[in-house]
Amino acid sequence: MNRNGKLVVIAILAATVYAGYTTWQGARGFNPTMIDKIKQEIRDDFTRKGNTVVDVDMRRGGEPRRLAGSVTLKAAGADQPQQKACTATLARDDTYRWNCE
């Protein structure tokens, strides 16, 4: 193999490694520990507001950096539980935000 052939092989290898790395970076998402932490934060937040939390469910959807789910709770003085939709988003720096409506 001549010098130009070697350069082509090195360039192809470098492009393959770069493509694999960027794909891996984009696919990283919430790990189970983070999901448990978010669920506990949601539970604590609604409990602090005087609600009785029955269940918190957060799951990965189609995007690894996004969670969707719900919190089931009983408001103070209410007979029936109610459900609120929740989402969480993971930023590139591994910080997250969650919200329940």
QUIJOTA-V148887 format. One record per run of one state. SS is the DSSP state (H for helix, E for strand, - for the rest). FROM is the first residue (numbers start at 1). TO is the last residue. If there is no record, write none. Layout:
ss=SS from=FROM to=TO
ss=SS from=FROM to=TO
This chain:
ss=- from=1 to=2
ss=H from=3 to=27
ss=- from=28 to=31
ss=H from=32 to=48
ss=- from=49 to=51
ss=E from=52 to=60
ss=- from=61 to=65
ss=E from=66 to=74
ss=- from=75 to=81
ss=E from=82 to=90
ss=- from=91 to=95
ss=E from=96 to=100
ss=- from=101 to=101
